[in-house]
Amino acid sequence: MKKSKFYILLVFIILNNNLFSQDTNYARYVIDTLSGKFMFGRGYTNDGLEKAANYISGEFKSIGLKPFNNSYYQELSYPINTFPEAIMLSCNKKQLKFGSDYIIAPFSSSLNGTFNTIYFNKKTVASPDRFNQFLQSDLRKKIVIIDDDGIKDDATRKTFKEMQFNPFHAAAVVYLDNNEFMWGASTDTAQFVSINAKRALIGKKCKEIDIHVKNSFIQNFKTKNVIGYIEGTVYPDSFLVFSAHYDHLGGIGNDVYYPGAHDNGSGVALMLDLAKYYSKPENKPNVSIVFIAFTGEEAGLIGSRYFVEHPLFKLKKTRFLLNLDIIGTGKDGIMVVNGSVFAKEFRLLEDINSKTKYVSSISTRGKAANSDHYFFSEENIPSFFIYTKGEPLPYHSINDINAKIPLKAYNGLFKLVVEFYKTM
C-alpha cells in the first residue's frame, strides 16, 4: 500500500473512532483510582467519601463542566454506623480474618471480651425440652452460634436466618454460612453484634470466642452529591441526565476496605467518559446534559432522594435520566430497569441496538427501588437504570477489584447511550 493511501486510511480510522471516542484506558484509570486504598472504599472512615467527591469534582472541572450555583457540590447529611478500629475475632484462641473468614453486620454495636458459646442447631429444635431450656436461658453474656446445617425445610431455614437479629438478647450471634460474604451500610445501630462466619472455621467445637468490635455511630455525617453540566446549544433549559453513585461501603480500621470497582467505580467511569465526549466542540449537545455523581446510594438511595427533593434545575424539564450502576461486565448484554415502565423509550433503545448490535442483548425489568433512578421515576420522570450482565463478579465484597472487571460491554454501551440520547 502506498504511503499516501495508508495515511488516508489511518486518518479515516481515527476520525471514525472519534465519532464516539469512548476511552477504555481512561475508564480503567478512573476505576483504579476510585477503588484504590487511598479512597478506602469511598465510605465513612479515613475520609473516603470526601476524597472521592474531590476527585470527581476535579475531573468535572478538568473536562469543562459547568457547576450549578457556582459549586459542583450539593451538601447533605445523614446518620451512619462506622467501625474506625480493626475488628478482631478468634475461636478457641485461633484468630480469624475479617472479610474472608467472617464479617459483622453493619448495624452492629461495640463489644469487647471473651465469651462462652452456645449452639442453636437442628438438635435444639428437634427436642422440645432442649428448645424450652434454650429459650429460658440467660444469654446476655454468651454468644449464640446459629447453625442450620442439616435443616432441609425452607421455612425453618428462613427462621434460622432471621435469628441473626438476636431474639435471644445475647451479647452476639454468629450465623454459620458457606456463601461469599456481602457487606453493607447501615443508618442505624443495634445493641448487639451480628456475625456471619464460615462454617468450616467455627464448626461444632467453638467453645470460646474472643471479640473486639468498636463502632462509632455518626448522627449527621456530612457528604455531598457532585453535579456538573454542559449547556445545550439550542435548548439550554431542557435536560438529559447521566447519573452514577460514587459511594461504596468504606472500610474497617486502617487495613480492611471494600474497593467497589464494579459497584460502582465502573458506572462513574462511564459517566465521566461521556462527559469528556459531550464536552468536545464537535459533540456539543442541543439539550443541556447533566452529570450527577450521587452519594449515599448504598445507605438507601439517600443522595438521589435528596436531589429529587432539592433539585438544582426544574425536574419537569428533564427529558430523560440514564442511571449507570455496575456496568463492568457485559458478556450477556445489559439489563434495563424501568424498561417496561417507559415502554416507548425502551423500544427506541431496542431498535437502535437491533440495527447496530452495540451490545449482545437487551433485557428489561419493571419498576424497582434498587438504584438512583428510583425517586426520579416516582416523580414520573422517564428514567432507566442500566446494568450489565454476564460474568459473575464479587458483590459488596473485599474482592470487588479493578483487575476482575472485563468491561465486555463498555464500548458498545457507550455508543448505545449516545445514540439513544440523540432521539430524546
ZATI-862020 format. One record per residue: z, x, y of N, C-alpha, C in turn; residue in three letters. Coordinates in steps of 0.1 Angstrom, whole numbers, padded with zeros to 4 digits, always signed. Atoms other than C-alpha are relative to their C-alpha. Last residue first. Layout:
ZXYZXYZXYALA ...
END
This chain:
-0011+0008-0005+0232-0346+0123-0003-0003+0015MET +0003+0015+0001+0200-0336+0105+0010-0008+0008THR +0012+0003-0008+0201-0299+0117-0003-0015-0001LYS -0004+0003-0014+0237-0299+0104-0012-0002+0009TYR -0007+0013-0001+0224-0302+0068+0003-0004+0015PHE +0011+0010+0000+0200-0273+0072+0006-0014+0001GLU +0008-0002-0012+0229-0250+0083-0011-0011+0001VAL -0007+0007-0011+0251-0265+0056-0007+0002+0013VAL +0000+0015+0001+0225-0257+0029+0007-0007+0011LEU +0013+0006-0004+0217-0222+0041+0001-0015+0000LYS +0002-0003-0014+0254-0211+0040-0013-0007+0005PHE -0008+0009-0007+0258-0228+0006-0001+0002+0015LEU +0007+0014+0001+0229-0209-0008+0008-0010+0008GLY +0012-0001-0008+0243-0175+0004-0007-0014+0000ASN -0002-0003-0014+0278-0182-0009-0013-0001+0009TYR +0007+0010-0007+0270-0199-0042+0000+0003+0015ALA +0013+0003+0006+0279-0170-0065-0008-0010+0009LYS +0008+0005-0011+0307-0156-0043-0014-0004-0005LEU +0014-0004+0002+0320-0137-0074-0009-0004+0012PRO +0008+0011-0006+0357-0137-0063-0015+0004-0002ILE +0003+0010+0010+0379-0116-0086-0010-0010+0004LYS +0008-0006+0011+0379-0084-0065-0004-0011-0010ALA +0014-0001-0004+0391-0104-0034-0009+0004-0012ASN +0004-0012-0008+0424-0113-0050-0015+0000+0002ILE +0012+0005-0007+0440-0145-0063-0004+0011+0010ASP +0013-0006+0004+0462-0127-0088-0012-0005+0007ASN +0000-0014-0005+0496-0134-0071-0013+0007-0004ILE -0004-0011+0009+0487-0170-0079+0000+0013+0007SER -0014-0001-0004+0482-0202-0060+0007+0010-0008HIS -0003+0010-0011+0451-0206-0081+0014+0001+0004TYR -0014+0003-0002+0437-0178-0103+0002-0009+0012PRO -0007-0011-0007+0399-0182-0108+0015-0003+0001LEU -0014+0003-0003+0379-0202-0133+0007+0012+0007PRO -0009-0010+0006+0342-0195-0128+0015-0004+0003GLU +0005-0011+0009+0323-0226-0119+0011+0008-0006GLY -0004+0002+0014+0327-0250-0090-0005+0012-0008LYS +0010-0004+0010+0326-0245-0052+0006-0002-0014THR -0005-0012+0007+0345-0265-0026-0010+0003-0011TYR +0008-0007+0010+0332-0288+0001+0008+0011-0006ILE -0007-0012+0004+0353-0313+0021-0008+0006-0012PHE +0000-0005+0014+0331-0337+0038+0009+0011-0001PHE -0004-0013+0003+0335-0356+0071-0001+0002-0015SER +0007-0005+0012+0323-0386+0090+0004+0014-0003PRO +0009-0011-0005+0351-0395+0115-0007+0005-0013ILE +0014+0004+0002+0366-0428+0104-0010+0010+0006ASN +0004+0006-0013+0400-0419+0117-0014-0004+0001GLU -0009+0011-0002+0412-0415+0081-0003-0006+0014GLU +0007+0012+0007+0381-0393+0077+0009-0012+0001SER +0012+0004-0008+0396-0369+0103-0007-0012-0006PHE -0004+0008-0011+0430-0370+0086-0011-0004+0010PHE -0005+0013+0003+0415-0360+0053+0003-0008+0012TYR +0009+0011-0004+0391-0332+0062+0007-0013+0001HIS -0002+0004-0015+0420-0307+0061-0010-0010+0005ASP +0003-0011-0009+0424-0306+0023-0001-0006+0014SER -0002-0013+0006+0435-0326-0007-0004+0012+0008ASN -0009-0007-0011+0441-0361+0007+0003+0014-0005ALA -0011-0008+0005+0412-0375-0014+0007+0007+0011ALA -0011-0004-0010+0385-0401-0008+0011+0008-0007LYS -0004+0009-0011+0357-0401-0033+0010+0005+0009GLY -0013+0007+0002+0341-0373-0053+0002-0010+0011ARG -0007+0007-0010+0306-0359-0055+0013-0006-0005THR -0008+0011+0006+0287-0333-0074+0008-0007+0011SER -0010+0006-0009+0260-0310-0061+0006-0012-0006ILE -0002+0014+0002+0241-0286-0084+0010-0005+0011SER +0005+0004+0013+0227-0251-0086+0002-0015-0002SER -0011-0002+0010+0230-0244-0049-0005-0007-0013VAL -0009-0010-0006+0201-0237-0024+0012+0002-0009TYR -0008-0006+0011+0177-0255-0047+0009+0011+0005LYS -0002-0014-0002+0154-0261-0017+0007+0007-0011THR +0013-0007-0004+0138-0295-0022+0002+0015+0000LYS +0011+0003+0011+0166-0311-0043-0013+0007+0004SER -0001-0009+0012+0191-0294-0020-0010-0002-0011ASN +0003-0014-0004+0179-0310+0012+0000+0009-0012ILE +0015-0001-0002+0177-0344-0005-0004+0014+0004ASP +0006-0001+0012+0213-0340-0018-0015+0002+0001GLU -0004-0013+0006+0227-0333+0016-0008+0002-0013LEU +0007-0010-0008+0208-0363+0031+0003+0014-0006LEU +0014+0000+0005+0221-0384+0002-0008+0010+0008ARG +0001-0007+0012+0256-0373+0011-0014+0000-0006PHE +0001-0014-0003+0251-0383+0047+0000+0008-0013GLU +0013-0003-0007+0242-0418+0037-0001+0015+0002LYS +0011-0001+0010+0271-0420+0011-0013+0004+0007ALA +0011-0001-0010+0299-0413+0035-0013+0003-0008PHE -0005+0008-0012+0327-0425+0012-0011+0000+0011VAL +0002+0014+0003+0309-0414-0020+0005-0009+0012SER +0015+0003+0002+0305-0379-0008-0003-0014-0002GLY +0005+0010-0010+0341-0379+0005-0015-0003-0001ASN -0010+0010-0001+0349-0347-0015-0004-0009+0012VAL -0001+0006-0013+0317-0328-0021+0010-0011+0000VAL -0006+0014+0000+0318-0305-0051+0001-0005+0014MET -0011+0003-0009+0296-0274-0053+0004-0015-0002ILE +0003+0007-0012+0274-0256-0078+0012-0003+0009GLY +0003+0014+0004+0282-0246-0114-0002-0009+0013ASP +0010+0000+0011+0280-0209-0108-0004-0014-0004LYS +0012+0006-0002+0297-0214-0074-0010+0000-0011GLY +0007+0000+0012+0328-0193-0069-0014-0006+0002THR +0003-0014+0005+0344-0182-0037-0007+0000-0013GLY +0014+0000+0003+0343-0216-0019-0004+0014-0005ILE +0002-0005+0014+0380-0225-0020-0015+0000-0003ILE -0013-0004+0007+0381-0246+0012-0003+0004-0014ASP +0003-0010+0011+0353-0253+0037+0013+0005-0005LEU -0012-0008+0003+0357-0285+0058-0003+0009-0012ASN +0001-0007+0013+0325-0299+0072+0012+0009-0002LEU -0009-0012+0003+0330-0323+0101-0002+0004-0014LEU -0004-0003+0014+0304-0347+0115+0009+0012+0000PHE +0011+0006+0008+0291-0364+0147+0003+0003-0015ARG +0003-0008+0011+0324-0359+0166-0011-0006-0009THR +0013-0007-0002+0322-0377+0199-0003+0010-0011LYS +0011+0009+0002+0349-0401+0187-0014+0006+0003LYS +0004+0001+0014+0372-0372+0184-0011-0009-0003LEU +0000+0014+0005+0371-0366+0221-0005-0001-0014LYS +0012+0007-0004+0380-0330+0226+0000-0014-0005PHE +0004-0007-0012+0411-0309+0223-0013-0005+0005LEU +0014-0006+0000+0426-0334+0199-0003+0007+0013PRO +0001-0006-0013+0464-0340+0197-0013+0007+0002HIS -0009+0007-0009+0469-0365+0168+0000+0006+0014GLU +0005+0014-0001+0439-0352+0150+0008-0008+0009VAL +0011-0001-0008+0450-0316+0157-0006-0014+0002PHE -0004-0002-0014+0485-0323+0144-0013+0000+0009TYR -0006+0012-0005+0471-0337+0112+0004+0001+0015ARG +0011+0009-0003+0449-0307+0108+0005-0014+0004SER +0008-0004-0011+0478-0283+0112-0011-0010+0004GLY -0008+0002-0012+0502-0302+0089-0009+0004+0012ILE +0010+0004-0010+0479-0306+0059+0006-0002+0014LEU +0002+0014-0001+0510-0305+0037-0010-0005+0010GLY -0013+0007-0001+0526-0271+0035-0002-0015+0002ALA -0008-0001+0013+0495-0255+0021+0013-0007+0001GLU +0007+0008+0010+0474-0268+0051+0009+0000-0013GLU -0008+0011+0007+0499-0255+0076-0007-0008-0010GLY -0013-0005+0006+0475-0236+0099+0006-0012-0008THR -0013+0008+0000+0439-0247+0105+0011+0008-0006PHE -0008-0006+0011+0410-0224+0115+0014-0007+0000ALA -0014+0002+0000+0387-0247+0136+0006+0007-0012ILE -0005-0007+0012+0351-0239+0146+0016+0000+0000PHE -0014-0005-0001+0335-0263+0170+0004+0006-0013VAL -0005-0002+0013+0297-0267+0174+0014+0006+0001ILE -0011-0009+0001+0283-0283+0205+0006+0001-0014SER -0013+0007+0000+0250-0301+0199+0011+0011+0000VAL +0001+0011-0010+0216-0286+0207+0013-0007+0002ASN +0002+0014+0005+0226-0255+0187-0002-0009+0012PRO -0009+0009-0009+0219-0219+0198-0002-0014-0004LYS -0006+0011+0008+0201-0202+0168+0009-0009+0008ASN +0010+0007+0007+0177-0179+0187+0005-0012-0008GLU +0008+0008-0010+0204-0169+0212-0011-0008-0007PRO +0013-0007-0004+0227-0158+0184-0009-0009+0008LYS -0002-0007-0013+0261-0175+0185-0012+0007+0004SER +0003+0009-0011+0251-0200+0158+0001+0007+0014TYR +0014+0005+0000+0248-0173+0132-0003-0008+0012TYR +0008-0011-0004+0281-0155+0141-0015-0005+0001LYS -0002-0002-0015+0299-0188+0140-0009+0011+0005ALA +0008+0010-0006+0284-0194+0105+0002+0001+0015LEU +0014-0004+0002+0298-0161+0093-0009-0010+0007ASP +0003-0011-0010+0332-0170+0108-0014+0004-0001LEU -0001+0006-0013+0332-0203+0088-0003+0010+0011MET +0013+0008-0002+0320-0186+0056+0000-0006+0014LEU +0011-0010-0001+0348-0160+0059-0013-0007+0002ALA +0000-0006-0013+0374-0187+0066-0012+0009+0002VAL +0004+0010-0010+0364-0206+0035+0000+0005+0014GLY +0014+0003+0002+0366-0175+0013-0005-0010+0010SER +0007-0011-0007+0400-0164+0027-0015-0003-0001GLY +0013+0004-0004+0412-0198+0015-0007+0010+0008ASN -0007+0012-0007+0422-0201-0013+0008+0006+0012ASP +0008+0012+0003+0397-0176-0029+0005-0012+0009HIS +0014-0004-0003+0414-0146-0013-0009-0012-0002ALA +0008+0012-0005+0449-0162-0011-0014+0004+0003GLY +0011-0004-0008+0468-0129-0014-0009-0011+0006PRO +0011+0008+0006+0501-0143-0026-0012+0002+0009TYR +0007+0009-0009+0529-0117-0018-0012-0007-0008TYR +0008+0010+0007+0555-0097-0036-0006-0010+0010VAL +0009-0005+0010+0566-0065-0020-0009-0010-0007ASP +0009-0008-0006+0587-0070+0011-0012+0005-0009ASN -0004-0014-0002+0608-0099+0001-0010+0008+0007GLY -0015-0001+0003+0589-0129-0011+0004+0014+0002ILE -0006-0009+0010+0554-0138+0001+0015-0001-0001GLY -0009-0010-0004+0531-0160+0021+0005+0009-0011GLY -0014+0002+0005+0517-0191+0006+0010+0010+0004LEU -0002+0001+0015+0484-0195+0024+0015+0000-0003HIS -0013-0002+0005+0473-0202+0060-0001+0001-0015ASP -0002-0014+0002+0437-0198+0071+0014+0003-0005TYR -0014-0004-0002+0425-0234+0067+0002+0015-0003HIS -0005-0007+0012+0388-0239+0071+0015+0004+0003ALA -0014-0003+0000+0369-0261+0096+0003+0007-0013SER -0002-0007+0013+0333-0265+0107+0015+0003+0001PHE -0012-0008+0002+0328-0292+0134-0001+0007-0014VAL -0001-0003+0014+0298-0308+0150+0011+0010-0003LEU -0006-0011+0007+0304-0321+0185-0003-0001-0015PHE +0000+0005+0014+0288-0342+0212+0003+0012-0008SER -0012+0009+0002+0297-0335+0249+0000-0006-0014ASP -0013-0008+0000+0274-0304+0251+0012-0009-0002PRO -0011+0010+0000+0243-0325+0241+0014+0007-0001TYR +0006+0013-0004+0212-0304+0250+0011-0011+0001VAL +0009-0002-0011+0223-0267+0249-0006-0014+0006THR +0013+0004+0003+0254-0273+0229-0009+0001+0012GLY +0005+0011-0007+0284-0252+0237-0014-0004-0003GLU +0012-0004-0006+0297-0229+0210-0006-0012+0007ILE +0012+0008+0001+0333-0235+0201-0012+0007+0007TYR +0010-0004-0009+0367-0220+0194-0013-0008-0002GLY +0011+0008-0002+0399-0230+0177-0009+0006+0011ILE +0009-0009-0008+0428-0213+0161-0013-0007+0001VAL +0014+0001+0004+0456-0236+0149-0008+0009+0009ASN +0011+0005-0008+0490-0223+0157-0012-0002-0008LYS +0012-0005+0005+0525-0213+0144-0011-0006+0009THR +0011+0001-0009+0561-0217+0153-0013+0006-0005LYS +0008-0012+0001+0586-0224+0125-0012-0002+0009PHE +0012+0001-0009+0609-0251+0137-0007+0013+0000ASN +0002+0014-0004+0636-0258+0111-0012-0002+0008GLN +0004-0001-0015+0634-0224+0094-0003-0014+0004ILE +0007+0012-0004+0652-0224+0060-0002+0000+0015PHE -0002+0001-0014+0661-0189+0048-0009-0012+0005SER +0010+0008-0008+0664-0185+0011+0004+0000+0015ASN -0004+0002-0013+0682-0157-0008-0011-0008+0008LYS +0010+0007-0009+0679-0156-0045+0006-0002+0013VAL -0002-0002-0014+0698-0132-0068-0012-0007+0007HIS +0009+0005-0009+0702-0140-0105+0004+0003+0015ILE -0003-0006-0013+0718-0126-0136-0011-0004+0010ASP +0010-0003-0010+0713-0149-0166+0007+0005+0013ILE -0005-0003-0013+0734-0150-0197-0011+0004+0009GLU -0013+0005-0002+0729-0164-0232+0006+0002+0014LYS -0005-0005-0014+0692-0160-0234+0013-0006+0003CYS -0012-0008+0001+0686-0164-0272+0005+0006+0014LYS -0011+0009+0004+0661-0192-0276+0014+0008+0000LYS -0002+0004+0014+0632-0176-0258+0012-0009-0002GLY -0013+0006+0000+0635-0163-0222+0004-0003-0015ILE -0009-0010-0006+0606-0138-0224+0014-0006+0000LEU -0001-0012+0009+0584-0157-0249+0011+0009+0006ALA -0009+0003+0012+0590-0190-0230+0003+0012-0008ARG +0008-0001+0013+0576-0176-0198+0010-0002-0011LYS +0000-0013+0006+0597-0188-0168-0008+0000-0013ALA +0009+0001+0012+0596-0216-0143-0001+0014-0006ASN +0008-0012+0005+0627-0216-0121-0010-0005-0011ILE +0008+0005+0012+0645-0243-0100-0010+0012-0003SER +0012-0008+0002+0673-0231-0077-0007-0005-0013VAL +0000-0007+0013+0699-0255-0064-0013+0008+0000PHE -0013-0006+0001+0709-0274-0032+0001+0007-0013GLN -0009+0007+0008+0673-0284-0022+0013+0008-0001ALA -0008-0009+0009+0652-0272+0007+0010-0009-0008THR -0014+0004+0003+0624-0289+0026+0007+0010-0009ASP -0006+0003-0013+0591-0281+0042+0014-0005-0001THR -0009+0012-0001+0580-0264+0010+0005-0001+0014SER -0008-0001-0012+0551-0240+0002+0008-0013+0001ALA +0004+0010-0011+0535-0235-0032+0008+0003+0013GLY -0011+0002-0010+0535-0213-0063-0005-0009+0011TRP +0006+0003-0013+0513-0216-0094+0012-0002+0010MET -0008+0006-0010+0524-0199-0126-0007-0002+0013PHE +0000-0009-0011+0499-0193-0154+0008-0007+0011GLU +0011+0001-0009+0509-0216-0183+0001+0011+0011ASN +0010-0010+0004+0533-0208-0211-0012+0001+0009ASN +0014+0004-0001+0563-0226-0197-0009+0012-0004ASP +0008-0009+0008+0601-0227-0201-0015-0004+0000LEU +0010+0007+0008+0618-0246-0173-0009+0010-0007TYR +0011-0009+0004+0649-0228-0159-0009-0008-0010VAL +0007+0004+0012+0674-0249-0140-0011+0009-0002VAL +0014-0002+0000+0700-0236-0115-0006-0006-0013ALA +0002-0010-0011+0736-0241-0104-0015+0003+0001ALA -0003-0014+0005+0736-0273-0125-0003+0010+0012ALA -0008-0007-0011+0737-0307-0109+0004+0013-0004HIS -0013-0004+0006+0724-0322-0143+0010+0006+0011PHE -0009+0012+0000+0696-0342-0126+0014+0004-0005PRO -0015-0002+0002+0681-0308-0117+0008-0013+0000ASN -0007+0004-0012+0646-0313-0102+0015-0002-0002PHE +0000-0011-0010+0631-0292-0130+0007-0004+0013GLN -0014-0006-0001+0642-0321-0152+0001+0013+0008MET -0007+0005-0012+0609-0337-0143+0014+0005+0001GLU +0006-0007-0012+0591-0315-0169+0008-0005+0013LYS -0004-0014+0000+0614-0327-0197-0004+0007+0013PHE -0014+0000-0004+0607-0363-0187+0006+0014+0000THR -0001+0003-0014+0570-0356-0189+0014+0000+0005LYS +0004-0013-0007+0574-0340-0223+0000-0002+0015ARG -0011-0008+0000+0592-0372-0234-0002+0014+0006THR -0010+0005-0009+0564-0394-0222+0012+0009+0000ALA +0004-0003-0014+0538-0372-0239+0010-0005+0010ASP +0002+0013-0008+0555-0373-0273-0002+0003+0015ASP +0014+0004+0001+0549-0340-0291-0003-0013+0008LYS +0000+0014-0004+0582-0322-0283-0015-0004+0000ILE -0002+0009+0011+0582-0290-0304+0000-0014+0004GLY +0007-0005+0012+0588-0267-0274+0003-0009-0012ASP +0006+0012+0006+0601-0288-0245-0008+0004-0012ASP +0010-0004+0009+0626-0261-0234-0006-0012-0008ASP +0007+0012+0005+0648-0267-0204-0012+0005-0009ILE +0013-0005+0005+0673-0238-0198-0007-0012-0007ILE +0006+0008+0011+0703-0251-0178-0014+0005-0003VAL +0015+0001-0002+0721-0225-0157-0005-0007-0012ILE +0009-0004+0011+0758-0230-0155-0014-0001+0004LYS -0001-0014+0000+0785-0232-0128-0008+0006-0012LYS +0002-0005-0014+0778-0268-0118+0000+0015+0000ARG +0010-0011+0000+0772-0278-0154-0001+0007+0013LEU +0000-0005-0014+0803-0300-0160-0009+0013+0000ASP -0005-0013-0003+0795-0316-0194-0001+0003+0015SER -0014+0000-0004+0792-0353-0199+0006+0013+0005GLN +0000+0007-0013+0754-0354-0201+0014+0000+0006LEU +0007-0007-0011+0754-0326-0227+0002-0007+0013PHE -0009-0012-0004+0781-0343-0248-0006+0008+0011GLN -0011+0005-0007+0760-0375-0248+0010+0011+0005ASN +0006+0004-0012+0729-0356-0260+0011-0005+0010PHE +0003-0012-0008+0748-0338-0287-0005-0004+0014ARG -0012-0006-0003+0762-0371-0300-0002+0013+0009ASP -0007+0008-0010+0729-0389-0298+0013+0007+0005PRO -0014+0003+0004+0712-0360-0317+0007-0008+0011SER +0001+0005+0014+0674-0356-0314+0014-0006-0005ALA +0004+0014-0001+0676-0353-0276-0001-0006-0014VAL -0009+0008-0009+0696-0321-0277-0004-0014-0001THR -0012+0003+0007+0677-0307-0307+0010-0008+0008LYS +0002+0011+0010+0644-0311-0289+0012-0003-0008LYS +0013-0001+0008+0656-0289-0260-0001-0012-0010ASN +0003+0014+0002+0683-0287-0233-0014+0001-0007PHE +0014+0004+0003+0698-0252-0236-0001-0015-0001TYR -0001+0011+0010+0730-0240-0219-0014-0005-0002ILE +0011+0009+0001+0733-0207-0200+0003-0011-0010THR +0002+0003+0014+0762-0186-0187-0011-0011-0001ASN -0003+0013+0005+0758-0174-0152-0003-0001-0015PHE +0003+0000+0014+0759-0141-0133+0005-0014-0006THR -0010-0001+0009+0757-0142-0095-0005+0001-0015GLY -0002-0014+0003+0737-0151-0064+0012+0001-0011ASN -0009-0001+0012+0721-0183-0055+0001+0014-0004LEU -0005-0013+0003+0702-0194-0023+0009-0001-0012SER -0010-0005-0010+0682-0226-0021+0004+0014-0005SER -0013-0005+0005+0650-0235-0039+0009+0005+0011SER -0011+0008-0006+0623-0257-0023+0013+0006-0003PHE -0001-0004-0014+0595-0231-0031+0011-0008+0007PRO +0006+0011-0008+0602-0235-0069+0002+0003+0015ALA -0010+0010-0004+0611-0201-0084-0008-0011+0008ILE +0000+0003-0015+0586-0180-0103+0012-0010+0002ILE -0006+0012-0005+0587-0163-0137-0003-0002+0015TYR -0010+0005+0010+0573-0135-0158+0006-0013+0003ASP +0006+0000+0013+0541-0129-0138+0009-0005-0011SER +0014+0002-0001+0551-0138-0103-0007+0000-0013GLY +0004+0012-0007+0586-0123-0103-0016-0001+0001PHE +0009-0002-0012+0591-0097-0129-0005-0013+0006LYS +0013+0006+0001+0620-0100-0154-0007+0002+0014LEU +0005+0006-0012+0651-0078-0157-0015-0005-0002GLN +0014-0004-0001+0667-0075-0191-0007-0006+0012LYS +0001-0013-0007+0705-0078-0187-0014+0006+0000LYS -0007-0009+0009+0707-0107-0212-0002+0014+0005ASN -0004+0007+0012+0680-0124-0191+0007+0009-0009CYS +0000-0007+0012+0674-0110-0156+0006-0008-0011SER -0004+0009+0011+0663-0125-0123+0000+0009-0013LEU -0003-0007+0012+0660-0108-0089+0004-0010-0011MET -0007+0009+0009+0643-0122-0058+0002+0008-0013ILE +0005+0000+0014+0634-0098-0030+0009-0008-0009ALA -0005-0011+0008+0646-0109+0004-0007-0001-0014GLU +0003-0013-0006+0628-0130+0031+0005+0012-0008PRO -0008-0009+0008+0625-0161+0010-0002+0014+0005PHE +0005-0013+0002+0613-0190+0031+0009+0008-0008THR -0010-0007+0007+0616-0228+0035-0006+0014-0004ASN +0005-0007+0012+0595-0243+0062+0012+0007-0007ILE -0011-0006+0009+0601-0268+0090-0007+0007-0012PRO -0004+0009+0011+0572-0275+0115+0011+0008-0008TYR -0011-0006+0009+0558-0260+0147+0004-0011-0011SER -0008+0011+0006+0527-0264+0169+0011+0007-0008LEU -0013-0003+0006+0505-0242+0191+0007-0013-0005GLU -0007+0013-0002+0468-0248+0197+0014+0001-0007GLN -0012+0004+0007+0454-0213+0202+0004-0015+0003TYR +0005+0003+0014+0419-0201+0212+0011-0007-0008TYR -0008-0006+0011+0431-0203+0248-0007-0004-0013SER -0003-0015-0002+0415-0210+0282+0008+0007-0011ASN -0012-0002-0009+0418-0248+0279+0004+0015+0001ASN -0003+0012-0007+0393-0249+0249+0013+0004+0009PHE -0012+0007+0003+0381-0214+0240+0001-0013+0007PRO -0008+0004-0012+0345-0203+0240+0013-0006-0005LYS -0003+0014-0001+0330-0184+0210+0008-0003+0013LEU +0004+0006-0013+0315-0150+0217+0002-0015+0001GLY +0012+0008+0002+0315-0134+0183-0005-0007+0012ILE +0011-0010+0003+0340-0108+0194-0013-0007-0002SER +0004-0007-0013+0362-0135+0209-0011+0009-0001LYS +0006+0010-0009+0362-0156+0177-0005+0006+0014PHE +0014+0002+0004+0368-0125+0157-0007-0010+0008GLU +0008-0011-0004+0398-0117+0178-0014+0000-0005GLY +0004+0001-0014+0410-0152+0174-0007+0012+0005SER +0011+0010-0001+0407-0148+0136-0003-0002+0015ILE +0013-0005+0005+0427-0116+0136-0011-0009+0002TYR +0005-0010-0010+0454-0129+0159-0013+0006-0005ASN +0005+0007-0012+0458-0160+0137-0005+0010+0010ALA +0012+0006+0003+0461-0138+0106-0006-0008+0011ALA +0010-0010+0001+0487-0116+0121-0014-0006-0003LYS +0002-0005-0014+0508-0146+0132-0011+0010-0001GLU +0008+0010-0007+0505-0162+0097-0004+0005+0014LEU +0013+0001+0006+0518-0130+0080-0010-0010+0007GLY +0010+0004-0011+0545-0122+0105-0014-0002-0006ASP +0008-0012-0004+0565-0104+0077-0011-0003+0009ASN -0008-0012-0001+0576-0138+0064-0009+0011+0004THR -0011+0002-0009+0561-0173+0068+0010+0012+0002TYR -0011+0010+0001+0527-0171+0053+0011+0002+0010GLY +0002+0009-0011+0493-0154+0055+0010-0012+0000ARG +0002+0013+0005+0498-0139+0021-0001-0011+0011GLY -0012+0004+0009+0513-0107+0034-0001-0015-0003PHE -0001+0014-0004+0486-0102+0062+0011-0007-0009MET -0004+0000-0014+0492-0064+0059+0002-0015+0004PHE -0015+0001-0001+0491-0068+0021+0004-0001+0014LYS -0007-0012+0002+0454-0077+0021+0015-0001+0003GLY -0007+0000+0012+0440-0112+0016+0008+0013-0003SER -0009+0011+0000+0428-0117+0051+0009+0000-0012LEU -0009-0001-0011+0412-0083+0054+0011-0011-0001THR -0008-0012+0003+0395-0084+0020+0011+0002+0011ASP -0008+0004+0011+0382-0119+0027+0010+0011-0003ILE -0010+0010-0005+0369-0109+0061+0010-0004-0011VAL -0009-0007-0009+0352-0077+0047+0011-0010+0005TYR -0009-0008+0008+0337-0096+0018+0011+0007+0009ARG -0009+0009+0007+0323-0122+0041+0010+0008-0008ALA -0009+0005-0010+0308-0095+0063+0011-0009-0006TYR -0009-0012-0003+0292-0079+0033+0010-0004+0010ASN -0010+0000+0011+0279-0114+0022+0009+0012+0003THR -0004-0014+0001+0262-0118+0056+0011+0001-0010ASP -0014-0001+0006+0243-0150+0061+0002+0014-0004GLN -0008-0012-0003+0213-0143+0084+0014-0001-0005SER -0014+0005+0004+0198-0178+0082+0010+0011+0002PHE +0000+0014-0003+0164-0173+0099+0014-0006-0003LEU -0007+0003-0012+0173-0136+0099+0000-0015+0004ASN -0014+0000+0003+0162-0133+0063+0008-0004+0012ASN -0003+0011+0009+0127-0144+0072+0015-0001-0003ASN +0000+0012-0008+0126-0120+0101+0003-0012-0008LEU -0012+0000-0009+0137-0091+0079+0001-0013+0008ILE -0012+0002+0008+0112-0100+0052+0012-0001+0009ILE -0001+0014+0005+0084-0103+0077+0012-0004-0008PHE -0004+0008-0011+0092-0070+0093+0001-0015-0003VAL -0014-0003-0002+0091-0053+0059+0005-0009+0012LEU -0008+0007+0010+0058-0069+0052+0015+0001+0002LEU +0002+0014-0003+0043-0057+0085+0008-0008-0010ILE -0009+0003-0011+0058-0022+0078-0001-0015+0004TYR -0014+0000+0004+0042-0021+0044+0010-0004+0011PHE -0003+0012+0008+0009-0032+0057+0014-0001-0005LYS +0000+0011-0009+0009-0005+0083+0003-0013-0006SER -0013+0001-0007+0020+0021+0057+0000-0012+0010LYS +0000-0007-0012-0009+0013+0034+0013-0002+0008LYS +0000+0009-0012+0000+0000+0000+0000+0009+0012MET 
END
